Each structure stands twice: as C-alpha cells, then as structure tokens.
C-alpha cells in the first residue's frame, strides 16, 4: 500500500487551528493523521522521523494560506 500524502494534507487543513496552537511557526511531519515530529527546519525534522522523506507530509504550521507556501533555497546553484 502506497502512502497517500493528499489525505494528510486534507487532515492538516481540517486540524490547522488546533495544530497552530501547539506548533505555530514550526515544521511538522504528518503521517496517517498523526504528528510524528516537529522541528525548526526540514533537516531538523527529517532527523527526528524514522521514515524516508516522501513517506510523510512535511508541513509548516502557519496561519491561513501562508502554510501552503514553500521556499526552497539552493546556495551556490545559479541558473541562466
């Protein structure tokens, strides 16, 4: 059975208000409707979860649609 990230994204949306009370500003790992870990950045979070990346939802706990925005920084990578 493969992991369905869409179900966890929906679960996060449904529980966003209560999750914000506990994890505001942190990044959380969610799998099957449960928070596995919380961290200050993706590397910190991934080090706390005993699953490969892609087998759980990585979600930033922020108010409103801010939580659905992802910023990926790649120092040293330049595209022309």
C-alpha positions as CSV (number, residue, x, y, z in Angstrom):
1,X,0.0,0.0,0.0
2,X,1.5,3.3,-1.0
3,X,1.4,6.5,1.1
4,X,-1.3,9.0,0.2
5,X,0.0,12.4,1.0
6,X,-3.2,14.1,-0.1
7,X,-5.1,12.5,2.8
8,X,-2.6,14.0,5.3
9,X,-2.8,17.4,3.5
10,X,-6.5,17.3,3.9
11,X,-6.2,16.2,7.6
12,X,-3.8,19.1,8.2
13,X,-6.3,21.6,6.7
14,X,-9.1,20.2,8.9
15,X,-7.0,20.4,12.1
16,X,-4.9,23.5,11.2
17,X,-6.3,25.7,14.0
18,X,-5.6,23.2,16.8
19,X,-2.1,22.4,15.3
20,X,-1.3,26.1,15.3
21,X,-1.9,26.3,19.0
22,X,0.8,23.7,19.6
23,X,3.2,24.0,16.7
24,X,2.9,27.7,15.5
25,X,5.9,28.5,13.2
26,X,7.4,25.0,13.4
27,X,7.6,22.4,10.6
28,X,5.8,19.2,11.4
29,X,5.9,15.7,9.9
30,X,2.4,14.1,9.5
31,X,1.6,10.6,8.5
32,X,-1.9,9.0,8.6
33,X,-3.4,11.8,10.6
34,X,-0.8,11.9,13.3
35,X,2.1,14.4,14.0
36,X,5.3,12.3,14.1
37,X,7.7,15.1,15.0
38,X,8.2,18.9,14.9
39,X,11.3,20.9,14.1
40,X,12.7,24.3,13.2
41,X,13.7,23.3,9.7
42,X,13.4,20.4,7.3
43,X,16.8,18.9,8.2
44,X,16.0,19.0,11.9
45,X,12.6,17.5,11.2
46,X,13.9,14.7,8.9
47,X,16.5,13.7,11.6
48,X,13.6,13.1,14.0
49,X,11.5,10.9,11.7
50,X,12.4,7.2,11.1
51,X,10.9,7.2,7.6
52,X,12.3,8.2,4.2
53,X,11.4,11.7,3.0
54,X,8.3,11.2,0.8
55,X,6.7,8.8,3.2
56,X,5.1,11.6,5.3
57,X,3.8,15.2,4.8
58,X,6.2,18.0,5.7
59,X,4.1,21.0,6.7
60,X,4.9,24.4,8.1
61,X,2.4,25.4,10.8
62,X,1.4,29.0,9.9
63,X,-1.9,30.9,9.8
64,X,-4.0,30.7,6.7
65,X,-2.5,30.1,3.2
66,X,1.0,31.0,4.4
67,X,1.3,27.3,5.4
68,X,0.9,26.3,1.8
69,X,3.9,28.3,0.5
70,X,7.3,26.6,0.2
71,X,10.6,28.4,-0.2
72,X,13.5,26.3,-1.4
73,X,16.9,27.8,-1.2
74,X,19.8,26.3,-3.0
75,X,23.0,28.2,-2.2
76,X,25.6,28.0,-5.0
77,X,23.1,27.0,-7.6
78,X,22.7,29.5,-10.4
79,X,20.5,29.1,-13.4
80,X,20.9,31.2,-16.5
